[in-house]
């Protein structure tokens, strides 16, 4: 009885979903009910069979019948004409049960008929032609106009779901689309190319043809409409101003307007963005787009500013790319010249000839360079002492170069002169102090304290920067002058510049330092010659001789070093099907001590490669598979033979190029493909193929065919693209079960590989577009009897275990009692 009720319930649910009825299957007592019926069905269609219970004999129908719905005296409800959802979507009916005298004995009972939509209306645009305009450089993706279409079908179903598309753009320059459309809203906007390329001076008018389709545009039987859109491109007035110049330290009232920016349409919200993150930002903008400087600027504090003007809509979204505002602070002469230091010191040798350069005074001015404000003039206004005469020195007016003017100087007359120099720009004067020291002439050469500094032995890995020797020479000229200062250099024995000499300015000691690593293999012995010289030139007739040079012998000892590869990473490329034993690469290392080298591989996880231990040649030793590893990486170890067996490591990368060695297969192991049973018309399913080989830039190029000619009367398969195909039925006479359809798939490669797959297609009853299959016994799940048996067996095993444990406990207790009694008898009683 329960099974019968469940079957009836399932049948009733199916009837309500489809709207079809058959005598004896869709019948029942009179009660409130709701039915769904598709519009457009011609002829008489049975809806439901109401059953009368005495004393009811006949039925009567009232309500919104529209002359379409009728009921027979025996309770058979049906409609005799096509329904139209767009005319009436819901019909409210009442059914009454009457007795033999025509009196109502039950009801009226409400019956609701919901008319289900079919795609019987074409979408239409609200206008035959649309016109709009857009500014050049507008933000891409922001709609500047909309097109709208309507469809009388139910918008809650695919029948009323509209999709917009631009099918033609004229002109289409370089085959580039400048416009795009939101396929759901109909909003037309610029593409990124359009935002960059549209120019009204080149082309100010464009025409678009826009189409709209229902069924979401996914069905080949969908309806469509099209319209024309004329677009005018207007000049963009959202432009950055030219470089702005603001005079520094302005005394005009602030804020002071300096420029204005303007968005293409009214209503924009303006703001400024300071990307330099200044501690104080001296600019602001009002909602008219006028930009102001809020305070006087100082060019010496900051000579230029870069910031951005931003326009946003009422929602805070950017309307376009921000404009860069560049401001240059224009200089005025508001800074006097400054001296380089409190006192500038020059040296001049006695007996220098007239006209000799003594030094250069370089004063500074903070005003803008290369302007009249920074042209400086130099003038000597005082000389102390004025002995032996005034005007012993002169200065070049615009260069600041000092020269001897009237005679050579002698130190015994005056060892030092103090000059006051006036430095002027066009508005300011500054006085600078200059000291000129008269120094002894350089008539003494440096003399080494010893001519030979002996030998020193160092390991070649001695650290760079190490001081290995101190040398010393003396000079009899006036101390702490250019005539007595000593500079050392190496004239022989260090052609590669591995050594250097630093001089102590107070003691003239020279420190020989390692500047570059020593190398026993390159030079084992350095026979060095040191030369000591002055920075000041020697007087005429005095020359350096052997007293100004010294020798030193540096012996470099060998340190065992690891072999060195010629490069850190070696690379090669071969086909994945290359024959075993093929040479795929070669590595080379050299030992600094010229020891023999043995090569080996490390991290050769797949065992694909081997290396010749003597030559470094690398060969394949097993089949390789690009699909397992496209770039095979191993480490190559070079170990010296003998010595300390030091080693070094390089990397070998072997890239595998693809070979077509994988047959096609289904992209999904268990595709869920179904058709609703019974078929009302031939149906189709779509499936995808793939393989594990590397795809070309054009993607896969699979071809499809049926795996058996016997199936050609029932099925056909057609290629959709390089990876997808459609399997279609040729008739509707299929059983409600799963069909396994063999499909041949060819990859079109070289060599061409084919695969045969079994494509499962399920024919099943459908509820609201989904496959409905009753729940049943699943493989691997126990039945009720099996579950009870398993449970009883478990209890039995637990009972046996408990019994065994209980018996062992009893035995142990008895044994313990005997042992206790024996122990008591063996022990004497104690008082």
KALINUR-V377213 format. One record per pair of residues at least 12 apart in sequence whose C-alpha atoms are under 8 Angstrom apart, sorted by the first residue. I is the first residue (numbers start at 1). J is the second residue. Records with the same first field share a line. If there is no record, write none. Layout:
I: J, J
This chain:
8: 25
11: 25, 26
12: 26
14: 767
16: 34, 35, 36
17: 36, 767, 768
18: 36, 37
19: 35, 36, 37, 38, 47
20: 37, 45, 46, 47
21: 45, 46, 47, 48
22: 46, 48
23: 49
26: 48, 49
27: 48, 49, 50, 51
28: 49, 50, 51
29: 50, 51, 52, 53
30: 50, 51, 52, 95, 97, 109
31: 109, 110
32: 109, 110, 111
33: 110, 111, 112
34: 111, 112, 113, 114
35: 47, 111, 112, 113, 114
36: 113, 114, 115, 116
37: 113, 114, 115, 116
38: 83, 115, 116, 117, 118
39: 82, 83, 84, 85, 115, 116, 117, 118
40: 82, 83, 84, 118
41: 81, 82, 83
42: 80, 81, 82
43: 79, 80, 81, 82
44: 78, 79, 80, 81
45: 78, 79, 80
46: 76, 77, 78, 79
47: 76, 77, 78, 79
48: 76, 77, 78
49: 75, 76, 77
50: 74, 75, 76, 77
51: 74, 75
52: 74, 75, 97
54: 99
55: 99, 100, 105
56: 97, 98, 99, 100, 105, 106
57: 73, 74, 97, 98, 99, 100
58: 73, 74, 75, 97, 98, 99, 100
59: 71, 72, 73, 74, 75, 95, 96, 97, 98
60: 73, 95, 96, 97, 98
61: 93, 94, 95, 96
62: 93, 94, 95
63: 91, 92, 93, 94
64: 91, 92, 93
65: 91, 92, 93
68: 80, 81, 82, 83
83: 115
84: 115
85: 115, 116, 117
86: 152, 153
88: 115
89: 114, 115, 116
90: 112, 113, 114, 115
91: 112, 113, 114, 115
92: 110, 111, 112, 113
93: 110, 111, 112, 113
94: 107, 108, 109, 110, 111
95: 107, 108, 109, 110, 111
96: 108, 109
117: 153, 154, 157, 159
118: 153, 159
119: 153, 159, 160, 215, 222
120: 153
121: 151, 152, 153, 223
122: 151, 152, 214, 223, 224, 225
123: 149, 150, 151, 152, 162, 212, 213, 214, 223, 224, 225
124: 149, 150, 151, 212, 224, 225, 226
125: 147, 148, 149, 150, 225, 226, 227
126: 147, 148, 149, 150
127: 227
128: 227, 228
129: 227, 228, 229, 230
130: 147, 227, 228, 229, 230
131: 229, 230, 231
132: 144, 145, 229, 230, 231, 232
133: 145, 231, 232, 233, 234
134: 231, 232, 233, 234
135: 233, 234, 235, 236, 264
136: 195, 196, 198, 199, 200, 233, 234, 235, 236
137: 194, 195, 196, 197, 198, 236, 320
138: 190, 195, 236, 319, 320
139: 190, 195, 319, 320, 321
140: 189, 190, 191, 192, 194, 195
141: 180, 189, 190, 191, 192
142: 188, 189, 190
143: 187, 188, 189, 190
144: 187, 188, 189
145: 187, 188, 189
146: 185, 186, 187, 188
147: 186, 187, 188
148: 185, 186
149: 212
151: 214
158: 214, 215, 216
159: 214, 215, 216
160: 214, 215
161: 214, 215, 216
162: 184, 212, 213, 214, 215, 216, 217
163: 183, 184, 212, 213, 214, 216, 217
164: 181, 182, 183, 184, 185, 186, 210, 211, 212, 213
165: 181, 182, 183, 210, 211, 212
166: 180, 181, 208, 209, 210, 211
167: 208, 209, 210, 211
168: 207, 208, 209, 210
169: 206, 207, 208, 209
170: 206, 207, 208
171: 206, 207
176: 193
177: 191, 193, 194
178: 190, 191, 192, 193, 194, 195, 197, 198
179: 191, 194
198: 233
199: 233, 235
200: 233, 234, 235
203: 233
204: 232, 233, 234
205: 230, 231, 232, 233
206: 230, 231, 232, 233
207: 228, 229, 230, 231
208: 228, 229, 230, 231
209: 226, 227, 228, 229
210: 226, 227, 228, 229
211: 224, 225, 226, 227
212: 224, 225, 226
213: 225
236: 264
237: 262, 263, 264
238: 261, 262, 263, 264, 323
239: 261, 262, 323
240: 261, 323, 324, 325
241: 259, 260, 261, 325
242: 326
243: 325, 326, 327, 328
244: 258, 325, 326, 327, 328
245: 327, 328, 329, 330
246: 297, 327, 328, 329, 330
247: 297, 329, 330, 331, 332
248: 296, 297, 298, 299, 329, 330, 331, 332
249: 296, 297, 298
250: 296, 297
251: 296
254: 293, 294, 295, 296
255: 292, 293, 294, 295
256: 292, 293, 294
257: 290, 291, 292, 293
258: 290, 291, 292, 293
259: 290, 291, 292
260: 288, 289, 290, 291
261: 289, 290, 291, 309
262: 288, 289
263: 311
267: 313, 314
268: 287, 311, 312, 313, 314
269: 287, 311, 312, 313, 314
270: 285, 286, 287, 288, 289, 309, 310, 311, 312
271: 284, 285, 286, 309, 310, 311
272: 284, 285, 307, 308, 309, 310
273: 307, 308, 309, 310
274: 306, 307, 308
275: 306, 307, 308
276: 306, 307
282: 294, 295
297: 329
298: 329
299: 329, 330, 331, 367
300: 366, 367
302: 329
303: 328, 329, 330
304: 326, 327, 328, 329
305: 326, 327, 328
306: 324, 325, 326, 327
307: 324, 325, 326
308: 322, 323, 324, 325
309: 322, 323, 324, 325
310: 322, 323
331: 367, 368
332: 367, 373
333: 367, 373, 427
334: 367
335: 365, 366, 367, 428
336: 365, 366, 424, 425, 427, 428, 429, 430
337: 363, 364, 365, 366, 376, 423, 424, 425, 428, 429, 430
338: 363, 364, 365, 430
339: 362, 363, 364, 430, 431, 432
340: 361, 362, 363, 364
342: 432, 433
343: 432, 433, 434, 435
344: 361, 433, 434, 435
345: 434, 435, 436, 437
346: 358, 359, 434, 435, 436, 437
347: 359, 436, 437, 438, 439
348: 436, 437, 438, 439
349: 409, 438, 439, 440, 441
350: 408, 409, 410, 411, 438, 439, 440, 441
351: 408, 409, 410, 441
352: 408, 409
353: 404, 407, 408
354: 403, 404, 405, 406, 407, 408
355: 403, 404, 405
356: 403, 404
357: 401, 402, 403, 404
358: 401, 402, 403, 404
359: 401, 402, 403
360: 399, 400, 401, 402
361: 400, 401, 402
362: 399, 400
363: 376, 423
372: 425, 426
373: 425, 426
374: 425
375: 398, 425, 426
376: 398, 423, 424, 425
377: 397, 398, 399, 400, 422, 423, 424, 425
378: 395, 396, 397, 398, 399, 400, 421, 422, 423, 424
379: 395, 397, 421, 422, 423
380: 394, 395, 419, 420, 421, 422
381: 419, 420, 421, 422
382: 419, 420, 421
383: 417, 418, 419, 420
384: 417, 418, 419
385: 417, 418
387: 414
388: 413
391: 405, 406
392: 404, 405, 406, 407
393: 405, 406
409: 438
410: 438
411: 438, 439, 440
414: 438
415: 437, 438, 439
416: 435, 436, 437, 438
417: 435, 436, 437
418: 433, 434, 435, 436
419: 433, 434, 435, 436
420: 432, 433, 434
421: 433, 434
439: 478, 481
440: 477, 478, 483
441: 477, 483, 538, 539
442: 477, 483, 484, 536, 537, 538, 539
443: 477, 538, 539, 542
444: 475, 476, 477, 483, 538, 542
445: 475, 476, 533, 534, 538, 542, 543, 544, 548
446: 473, 474, 475, 476, 484, 486, 532, 533, 534, 547, 548
447: 473, 474, 475, 532, 547, 548, 549
448: 471, 472, 473, 474, 532, 547, 548, 549, 550
449: 472, 473, 474
450: 550
451: 547, 549, 550, 551
452: 550, 551, 552
453: 471, 550, 551, 552, 553
454: 551, 552, 553
455: 552, 553, 554, 555
456: 553, 554, 555
457: 554, 555, 556, 557
458: 554, 555, 556, 557
459: 556, 557, 558, 559
460: 517, 518, 519, 520, 556, 557, 558, 559
461: 517, 518, 519, 559
462: 517, 518
463: 514, 517
464: 513, 514, 515, 516, 517
465: 513, 514, 515
466: 513, 514
467: 511, 512, 513, 514
468: 511, 512, 513, 514
469: 511, 512, 513
470: 509, 510, 511, 512
471: 509, 510, 511, 512
472: 508, 509, 510
473: 486, 508, 509, 532, 548
474: 486, 508
480: 506
482: 534, 535, 536
483: 534, 535, 536, 537
484: 534
485: 505, 508, 534, 535
486: 503, 508, 532, 533, 534, 535
487: 503, 508, 532, 533, 534, 535
488: 501, 502, 503, 510, 530, 531, 532, 533
489: 501, 530, 531, 532
490: 528, 529, 530, 531
491: 528, 529, 530, 531
492: 527, 528, 529, 530
493: 526, 527, 528, 529
494: 526, 528
497: 515, 516
498: 514, 515, 516, 517, 518
499: 512, 513, 514, 515, 516
500: 512, 513, 514, 515
501: 513
518: 556
519: 556
520: 556, 557, 558, 559
521: 558, 592, 593
523: 556
524: 555, 556, 557
525: 553, 554, 555, 556
526: 553, 554, 555, 556
527: 551, 552, 553, 554
528: 551, 552, 553, 554
529: 549, 550, 551, 552
530: 549, 550, 551, 552
531: 548, 549, 550
532: 548, 549
533: 548
560: 592, 593, 643, 644
561: 591, 592, 593, 646
562: 591, 592, 639, 640, 646, 647, 648
563: 589, 590, 591, 592, 597, 638, 639, 640, 646, 647, 648
564: 589, 590, 591, 592, 648
565: 587, 588, 589, 590, 638, 648, 649, 650
566: 587, 588, 589, 590
567: 650
568: 649, 650, 651
569: 650, 651, 652, 653
570: 587, 650, 651, 652, 653
571: 585, 652, 653, 654, 655
572: 584, 585, 652, 653, 654, 655
573: 654, 655, 656, 657
574: 654, 655, 656, 657
575: 656, 657, 658, 659
576: 623, 624, 625, 626, 656, 657, 658, 659
577: 623, 624, 625, 659
578: 623, 624
579: 620, 623
580: 619, 620, 621, 622, 623
581: 619, 620, 621
582: 619, 620
583: 617, 618, 619, 620
584: 617, 618, 619, 620, 654
585: 617, 618, 619
586: 615, 616, 617, 618
587: 616, 617, 618
588: 615, 616
589: 638
591: 640
595: 640, 641, 642, 643
596: 640, 641, 642
597: 614, 638, 639, 640, 641
598: 613, 614, 638, 639, 640, 641
599: 611, 612, 613, 614, 615, 616, 636, 637, 638, 639
600: 612, 613, 636, 637, 638
601: 634, 635, 636, 637
602: 634, 635, 636, 637
603: 634, 635
604: 633, 634, 635
607: 621, 622
608: 620, 621, 622, 623, 624
609: 621, 622
625: 656
626: 656, 657, 658
627: 692, 693
630: 655, 656, 657
631: 653, 654, 655, 656
632: 653, 654, 655, 656
633: 651, 652, 653, 654
634: 651, 652, 653
635: 649, 650, 651, 652
636: 649, 650, 651, 652
637: 649, 650
658: 693, 694
659: 693
660: 693, 749, 750, 751, 752, 753
661: 693, 753
662: 691, 692, 693, 753
663: 691, 746, 747, 753, 754, 755
664: 689, 690, 691, 692, 745, 746, 747, 753, 754, 755
665: 689, 690, 691, 745, 755, 756, 757
666: 687, 688, 689, 690, 757
667: 688, 689, 690, 691
668: 688
671: 687, 759, 760
672: 760, 761
673: 685, 760, 761, 762
674: 761, 762, 763, 764, 771
675: 761, 762, 763, 764, 771
676: 763, 764, 765, 766, 769, 771
677: 734, 735, 736, 763, 764, 765, 766
678: 732, 734, 735, 736, 763, 764, 765
679: 732, 733, 734
680: 732
681: 731, 732
682: 728, 729, 730, 731, 732
683: 728, 729
684: 726, 727, 728, 729
685: 726, 727, 728
686: 724, 725, 726, 727
687: 724, 725, 726, 727
688: 723, 724, 725
689: 702, 723, 724, 745
690: 723
699: 722
700: 722, 723, 747
701: 721, 722, 723, 747, 748
702: 722, 723, 745, 746, 747, 748
703: 719, 722, 745, 746, 747, 748
704: 717, 718, 719, 725, 743, 744, 745, 746
705: 717, 718, 743, 744, 745
706: 741, 742, 743, 744
707: 741, 742, 743, 744, 756
708: 742
713: 730
714: 729, 730, 731
715: 727, 728, 729, 730
716: 728, 729, 730
734: 763
735: 763
736: 762, 763, 764, 765
737: 762, 763, 764
738: 760, 761, 762, 763
739: 759, 760, 761, 762, 763
740: 758, 759, 760, 761
741: 758, 759, 760, 761
742: 756, 757, 758, 759
743: 756, 757, 758, 759
744: 756, 757
745: 757
